[in-house]
């Protein structure tokens, strides 16, 4: 165990860079090109799929989990010269998306105390585990820092992880939490204290936050991006893609 209470992984050489070695000899990769490993922090163990070489990027899957399309995206990040750490936060890794599978993953996640899907001005407890993963990934891979990509349900997680000095490139793809209208529409899914820390980092470290949304996505209302622009100013880059009927794309 490390000083932070994080399980320390081994190392092995692959693809010209340093990637983790499997800690359990009986374990085997379940996703082609990635090594599956357990990662433990504060008594919580999850599976993480690691592949590539270079600086670390945490890729957090959308609902219902690590689907083939999420894996394809992770491989693009690997091909760009990075080490991908892909934690399994919900669902079954590698399983194809379906309506039944979506409900099977979404309902438990929405009521989970780890994700606080409906709470405002609250940082989900699961973020502590992800922050620990980012710290460990940076320690293992080196480089100037860590990147993170959140998608839909996990979209805002990259922002909450930006309280850590290791986090240099947070990407918020369709950040949908908290779910709901009213004040939730403008909420950023983190506590006031954590938001202040992110703003301090934006000013002191020139932290750049990238956000992406489709204009017709009801789960990612325009008020949320308005809040990001208000709180982060020029340190937030918002990309809003027209998804209205008849749009030129």
VENDABEL-V327568 format. One record per pair of residues at least 4 apart in sequence whose C-alpha atoms are under 6 Angstrom apart, sorted by the first residue. I is the first residue (numbers start at 1). GAP is how many residues later the second one is. If there is no record, write none. Layout:
<<I | GAP> <I | GAP>>
This chain:
<<1 | 4> <1 | 5> <1 | 6> <1 | 7> <2 | 4> <6 | 34> <6 | 35> <7 | 33> <10 | 10> <10 | 11> <11 | 8> <11 | 9> <11 | 10> <12 | 7> <12 | 8> <12 | 9> <13 | 4> <13 | 5> <17 | 36> <17 | 37> <18 | 35> <22 | 15> <29 | 6> <29 | 7> <34 | 15> <34 | 16> <34 | 17> <35 | 14> <35 | 15> <36 | 12> <36 | 13> <37 | 10> <37 | 11> <38 | 8> <38 | 9> <39 | 6> <39 | 7> <40 | 4> <40 | 5> <41 | 88> <47 | 40> <47 | 41> <48 | 38> <48 | 39> <48 | 40> <49 | 36> <49 | 37> <50 | 34> <50 | 35> <51 | 32> <51 | 33> <52 | 26> <52 | 30> <52 | 31> <53 | 29> <53 | 30> <54 | 27> <54 | 28> <54 | 29> <55 | 27> <55 | 28> <55 | 86> <55 | 88> <56 | 26> <56 | 27> <56 | 28> <56 | 81> <56 | 90> <57 | 27> <57 | 89> <57 | 90> <57 | 91> <58 | 26> <58 | 27> <58 | 28> <58 | 90> <59 | 27> <59 | 89> <59 | 90> <60 | 90> <61 | 4> <61 | 5> <61 | 90> <62 | 89> <62 | 90> <62 | 91> <64 | 27> <64 | 38> <64 | 41> <65 | 25> <65 | 26> <66 | 4> <66 | 27> <66 | 28> <67 | 27> <67 | 28> <67 | 29> <68 | 26> <78 | 4> <78 | 5> <91 | 14> <102 | 4> <103 | 4> <108 | 4> <110 | 7> <114 | 10> <114 | 11> <114 | 12> <115 | 9> <116 | 8> <117 | 60> <117 | 61> <118 | 60> <118 | 61> <121 | 69> <121 | 70> <122 | 67> <122 | 68> <122 | 69> <123 | 67> <123 | 68> <127 | 4> <131 | 30> <133 | 4> <137 | 4> <138 | 4> <145 | 21> <145 | 22> <145 | 23> <146 | 20> <146 | 21> <146 | 22> <147 | 20> <147 | 21> <147 | 22> <147 | 23> <148 | 10> <148 | 22> <149 | 22> <150 | 4> <150 | 5> <150 | 8> <150 | 22> <150 | 23> <151 | 4> <151 | 22> <152 | 22> <152 | 23> <152 | 24> <153 | 23> <155 | 17> <155 | 18> <155 | 19> <155 | 20> <156 | 16> <156 | 19> <158 | 12> <160 | 30> <162 | 5> <162 | 36> <163 | 34> <163 | 35> <170 | 39> <171 | 39> <171 | 40> <172 | 39> <173 | 38> <173 | 39> <174 | 38> <174 | 39> <174 | 46> <176 | 43> <176 | 44> <177 | 12> <178 | 6> <178 | 11> <180 | 4> <181 | 4> <185 | 36> <185 | 38> <185 | 39> <186 | 37> <186 | 38> <186 | 41> <200 | 4> <201 | 4> <202 | 4> <202 | 5> <208 | 27> <208 | 28> <209 | 27> <210 | 26> <210 | 27> <211 | 27> <212 | 26> <212 | 27> <212 | 28> <213 | 27> <214 | 26> <214 | 27> <214 | 29> <215 | 26> <215 | 27> <215 | 28> <216 | 27> <228 | 4> <229 | 4> <229 | 7> <232 | 4>>
